[in-house]
């Protein structure tokens, strides 16, 4: 529509306006470092997700025993006790969803540069799904927080969060920031050759293949 919005005061101005006439903030329609931010937050989230699965998420202490469980180990224990529903929810929210978010975000970012394998509509749907499910990724942390606050029986029994809870929370936050940093308009800007087609001095990949075949 030929308009650009100020990110400070939200005033709409015609495209090409250098500064916002209301607050003086610099106006720009696109963030030139969008993909760099996506990869930076993505790497930080992945770096925190690895120790989140290695360290114990929950530490249970009683008079006679002490037990530490990782995310997967806790789900397995719940399944052994017959709580298949809770175990399934934990595995989906703590393992399946985070891994899927990492894969989808990386696929969207790579598709912008080297050309997508899916249509623009499907990629946009995937982006919307990642944006939506981000708020549900903290279920495991919420369960630990609730159990820690409810089960505090002094020396008889106590439940405390493990080190993995901090790493898991940070991983969720970083992946949410990664998804928010991704400019979804890039999905509709790219074609089968990706952004490389618009770089000066480079021949599109499809033309290089055809030239090689001829």
N, C-alpha and C positions, 0 to 999 in steps of 0.2 A: 504493500500500500504506500510505499515511499515515506514511511514514518519511522522514527527511532525514539525509544523511551529512555528517559534519564533513570539510572539505577539508584539515584539518591533521593530525588523528590518525586519521581514517577511522572513527570510532565512529558507529554508527547510533543515532539518537534519534527519538522520536515527533515528527511534524510539529507545529509551533507552539512547540517549545522554542527559547527565545531564544539560549541559549549552551550550548556543549558541556559536559556535566558532567565530562568528563575533562580537557580542556585550556583551557576557557573561551573558545574561539574562537566568534565570532558565526556562527550557523547560518542558512542561507538555501537554499531549494530551487531558486530560479532566480536567474540573474544579470540584474538589470534593465538592464544596459548591454551585453548580448550583441550586439545588432545594431550598436551604435555601435562596438564593438571590431572587429566583422567589417568594417565599411566603412573604419575607420582603417587596419587592416592591409592591406586590399584596395587602397586608394589608394597606400599606400607600396610595395606589391609592383608595382603597375602603373607607378608612377613610376620604379622601378629596372629594369623590364623594357624600357622604351623605350631607354635608353642601352645596355642589354645587347645590343641588336640593331644599334646604330649604331657602337659602338666595336669595335675588333678583339678577337677572342677568343684568337687565337693569333698569335704573332710568330715567324717563322722567319728565321734569319740564317745565311748561309754565307759563304765567301770571296768569292764573286762576286755575290751577290744578297741582297736582304732582302725578305721578303714578310709582309704582315699580312692576316689573313682574319677576316671577321665570321662569325657562326654560319651564316647562309645561304650566304655566299660560300665558306666551308670545305666545306659539304655539296655545293655545286655543283662545286668542284674535285675532291672525291672521286668524284663521279658521272662527271666527264670522264675520270678515271683508270681508270674501270671498277669502282670500289668502290660499286656501287649499294646493296648491303645496308647498309654502314656509313653511307652518306649518308642512306638512308631512316630508319635508327634515330636519327640525329642530328636530322633534321627532325621526326620524331615526338616525340622526347623534349624538344627545345628550342623547338619552335614550336607544334606541334599541341596537345600536352598542356598547356603553360602557358596558351595562349589559351583552351582548353576549360575550364580551371580558373577563369579569370577570368569567363567567361561563366556557368558553372554557379553559382558563388558569388554573383554579382550577381543571377542569376535567383532563387535561393533566398531571398536577403534581400528582394528586391522583392516576391516572392510572399507573404511574411509580411505585408507592409503593405497591398498592394493586391489581394490575391486571386490564387491560383495558376491557371495554365493547365493544369497537369497534376495527376493524382491524387496523394494523399498517399503511396501506395506507390511510385510512380515517382520522386517527389522524394526520398524516403528512399534509394532505390537510387542516385540520382545523387550524393547526399551521401556514401554509403558508397564509391562509386567515386572521388570526389575525395579522400577520406581515404586510400584505398589507394594511389592512383598518386602521391601526394605524395612518397613515399620514392624514386621512380624518376626524379624530375625533375632530379637532379644528375648524370646520366650525362655530359653535356657537360663539366661541371667536372671530373669524374673522369678523363675522357680527356685533358684539358689537363694535369692534375696528373701523370698517368702519363708522358705524352710529355715534359713538362718535366724530370722526374727521370731519364728514360732517355737522352734525346738531349742530352748536354752534352759536346761534343767540343772544348772550348776554342775556339780561333779557327777551326776547320774548320767546325763547324756547331753551332748551339744553338737550342733552342726555349724560349720564355718565355711565360708567360700574359699576355694583354692586359688592358686595363682592363675589358673587358666581363665577364671571368670573375668579378670582384668584384660587379658589379651583378647578374649573373645569379644568383649564389649568394644574395645578399640578397633578390632577388625570390622565389626559391623558399622561403626561410625565412619571408618575410612572408606569402606565400600559405598556407603550412602553418599559421601562427599564425592567419590569418583563418579557415581551415576549422575549427581547433580551438576558436575562440571562438564559432562558431555553435552554438547550442543546438538540437539536432535535435528536441527535444520541441516546438519552435515549429511544425514541419511538421505535427504532428498536432493542434495547437491551432487552426490557421487553417481557415477554410472558404472558400467561394467569394467572400466579401466581404472577406477579409483581416482584419487587426487593426483597421481603421477601423470595423468594425461594432461593436466593443466600446468605442469612445471615446464618452464622454458628450457629448450635444449634437449628435452627427452622425447623419445618417440613412444607413443602408446604401445602397450604390451601386445594388443591384438594386431597392430600393424607390423610390429617386429616379427611376430610369428608368421604372418602372411608373407612378409619379405623373405624370411628364412626358407619358407616352403617354395617360393618362386626361384 
